[in-house]
Amino acid sequence: MSQLLKVQCFNVSRDGFGAGEGQSLDRPFGHADPTPLWSWAGATASWVARTDPGGTRGLDDHLTRDHTRNIGAEIMGRNKFGPQRGPWENHEWQGWWGDTPPFRTPVFVLTHHERPSFTLADTTFHFLDARPAEALERAKQAADGRDVRLGGGVATVREFLEADLVDTVHIAVAPVDLGRGERLWKSHTDLLDRFHLETVPSPSGVTHLLFWRR
Ligand SMILES: NC(=O)c1ccc[n+]([C@@H]2O[C@H](COP(=O)([O-])OP(=O)(O)OC[C@H]3O[C@@H](n4cnc5c(N)ncnc54)[C@H](OP(=O)(O)O)[C@@H]3O)[C@@H](O)[C@H]2O)c1
C-alpha cells in the first residue's frame, strides 16, 4: 500500500483558526489560550505527556492513539518549531519539546533559512527549503515505507492542501471562537470537492471532522 500524507489531531476553533495572533516564546499559540483547543486530547489515556494513570478511553482516545500509528516522518512549518523569524541568529533553540521530543522519527522543518540537522533523543530535525512536493518526497524516503504526518502549523497545512498532496485530514473543532490569528479555513466545506467527510461529535465537546480523498 502506498504511503499516505496525513493531518492528524489538528485543532481548530469554531471560526476556523488553528492558532492565535502574535506568537512569541511565552505564547506559542499567540494571543489565544490553546487549552480549549487541545484539552480533549490531553484528557485521554493515550495522551503523550500523561504522567498519571487514568484518562478517557473513548473516541478521543482512539484518535489520539492513532496520531503515532504507522508514522515514519513528520513535516512541519518553521513557526510550529519555534517563535523565531528570519535567519537563525544561533542554533541554541531546539524546539518547544525539551530533550525528548515526542516525534521519535525524522522531522522535516520547512524554512527558507538554512540550518544543520540535529538529533535529540530519537528525533532528528532536518531543515528544508523546498516546494511541498519535494519535501514530501524527502519525508517519504525517510519514513521507510510508513506514512508521513503533516504536523502544522496552519500555513503549512494550507500550503499542502493547496498543492493537493494530502490524503487524510483529521480536524478537531473546539466549541470556542478565536476571532483572529492563523486561519485554516473559512468553512470546512472548502474541502468537500476533493474529500469525503464524516462528522463525529465527541462527548468531550469537540467535533471530529474526518476527511479522506474522493
Ligand atoms: N491547531 C493545531 O493543532 C496546531 C498544530 C501545530 C501548530 N499550531 C500552531 O500554529 C502556529 C504556527 O503556524 P503558522 O501558520 O504560523 O506557521 P507554520 O505553518 O508553522 O510555518 C510557516 C513558515 O514555515 C516556513 N515554510 C513553510 N513552507 C515552506 C516552504 N515550502 N519552503 C520553505 N519554508 C517554508 C516559512 O518560514 P520562514 O520563511 O521564516 O523560514 C513560513 O513562514 C503556532 O502558533 C503553533 O503553535 C497549531
Ligand as a Chemical Component Dictionary entry (heavy atoms), coordinates in Angstrom:
data_LIG
# 
_chem_comp.id                   LIG 
_chem_comp.type                 NON-POLYMER 
_chem_comp.pdbx_formal_charge   0 
_chem_comp.three_letter_code    LIG 
# 
loop_
_chem_comp_atom.comp_id 
_chem_comp_atom.atom_id 
_chem_comp_atom.alt_atom_id 
_chem_comp_atom.type_symbol 
_chem_comp_atom.charge 
_chem_comp_atom.model_Cartn_x 
_chem_comp_atom.model_Cartn_y 
_chem_comp_atom.model_Cartn_z 
_chem_comp_atom.pdbx_ordinal 
LIG N1  N1  N 0  -4.005 23.891 15.956 1  
LIG C1  C1  C 0  -3.099 22.930 15.947 2  
LIG O1  O1  O 0  -3.406 21.736 16.081 3  
LIG C2  C2  C 0  -1.664 23.327 15.751 4  
LIG C3  C3  C 0  -0.717 22.352 15.402 5  
LIG C4  C4  C 0  0.600  22.766 15.212 6  
LIG C5  C5  C 0  0.960  24.092 15.387 7  
LIG N2  N2  N 1  -0.003 25.002 15.742 8  
LIG C6  C6  C 0  0.315  26.434 15.902 9  
LIG O2  O2  O 0  0.380  27.019 14.617 10 
LIG C7  C7  C 0  1.226  28.176 14.675 11 
LIG C8  C8  C 0  2.231  28.089 13.552 12 
LIG O3  O3  O 0  1.541  28.108 12.326 13 
LIG P1  P1  P 0  1.863  29.190 11.228 14 
LIG O4  O4  O 0  0.765  29.146 10.248 15 
LIG O5  O5  O -1 2.181  30.488 11.908 16 
LIG O6  O6  O 0  3.257  28.724 10.610 17 
LIG P2  P2  P 0  3.873  27.325 10.154 18 
LIG O7  O7  O 0  2.983  26.685 9.171  19 
LIG O8  O8  O 0  4.296  26.530 11.323 20 
LIG O9  O9  O 0  5.209  27.847 9.467  21 
LIG C9  C9  C 0  5.164  28.709 8.351  22 
LIG C10 C10 C 0  6.602  29.057 7.991  23 
LIG O10 O10 O 0  7.325  27.878 7.593  24 
LIG C11 C11 C 0  8.217  28.194 6.537  25 
LIG N3  N3  N 0  7.766  27.485 5.325  26 
LIG C12 C12 C 0  6.529  26.984 5.086  27 
LIG N4  N4  N 0  6.512  26.367 3.884  28 
LIG C13 C13 C 0  7.754  26.481 3.373  29 
LIG C14 C14 C 0  8.360  26.027 2.182  30 
LIG N5  N5  N 0  7.688  25.340 1.252  31 
LIG N6  N6  N 0  9.680  26.295 1.970  32 
LIG C15 C15 C 0  10.393 26.987 2.908  33 
LIG N7  N7  N 0  9.866  27.427 4.066  34 
LIG C16 C16 C 0  8.571  27.186 4.283  35 
LIG C17 C17 C 0  8.166  29.708 6.368  36 
LIG O11 O11 O 0  9.070  30.252 7.342  37 
LIG P3  P3  P 0  10.429 31.079 7.047  38 
LIG O12 O12 O 0  10.251 31.786 5.731  39 
LIG O13 O13 O 0  10.511 32.001 8.231  40 
LIG O14 O14 O 0  11.530 30.109 7.047  41 
LIG C18 C18 C 0  6.743  30.024 6.808  42 
LIG O15 O15 O 0  6.558  31.353 7.214  43 
LIG C19 C19 C 0  1.894  28.159 16.031 44 
LIG O16 O16 O 0  1.212  29.073 16.869 45 
LIG C20 C20 C 0  1.673  26.741 16.506 46 
LIG O17 O17 O 0  1.658  26.666 17.912 47 
LIG C21 C21 C 0  -1.297 24.657 15.897 48 
# 
loop_
_chem_comp_bond.comp_id 
_chem_comp_bond.atom_id_1 
_chem_comp_bond.atom_id_2 
_chem_comp_bond.value_order 
_chem_comp_bond.pdbx_ordinal 
LIG N1  C1  SING 1  
LIG C1  O1  DOUB 2  
LIG C1  C2  SING 3  
LIG C2  C3  SING 4  
LIG C2  C21 DOUB 5  
LIG C3  C4  DOUB 6  
LIG C4  C5  SING 7  
LIG C5  N2  DOUB 8  
LIG N2  C6  SING 9  
LIG N2  C21 SING 10 
LIG C6  O2  SING 11 
LIG C6  C20 SING 12 
LIG O2  C7  SING 13 
LIG C7  C8  SING 14 
LIG C7  C19 SING 15 
LIG C8  O3  SING 16 
LIG O3  P1  SING 17 
LIG P1  O4  DOUB 18 
LIG P1  O5  SING 19 
LIG P1  O6  SING 20 
LIG O6  P2  SING 21 
LIG P2  O7  DOUB 22 
LIG P2  O8  SING 23 
LIG P2  O9  SING 24 
LIG O9  C9  SING 25 
LIG C9  C10 SING 26 
LIG C10 O10 SING 27 
LIG C10 C18 SING 28 
LIG O10 C11 SING 29 
LIG C11 N3  SING 30 
LIG C11 C17 SING 31 
LIG N3  C12 SING 32 
LIG N3  C16 SING 33 
LIG C12 N4  DOUB 34 
LIG N4  C13 SING 35 
LIG C13 C14 SING 36 
LIG C13 C16 DOUB 37 
LIG C14 N5  SING 38 
LIG C14 N6  DOUB 39 
LIG N6  C15 SING 40 
LIG C15 N7  DOUB 41 
LIG N7  C16 SING 42 
LIG C17 O11 SING 43 
LIG C17 C18 SING 44 
LIG O11 P3  SING 45 
LIG P3  O12 DOUB 46 
LIG P3  O13 SING 47 
LIG P3  O14 SING 48 
LIG C18 O15 SING 49 
LIG C19 O16 SING 50 
LIG C19 C20 SING 51 
LIG C20 O17 SING 52 
# 
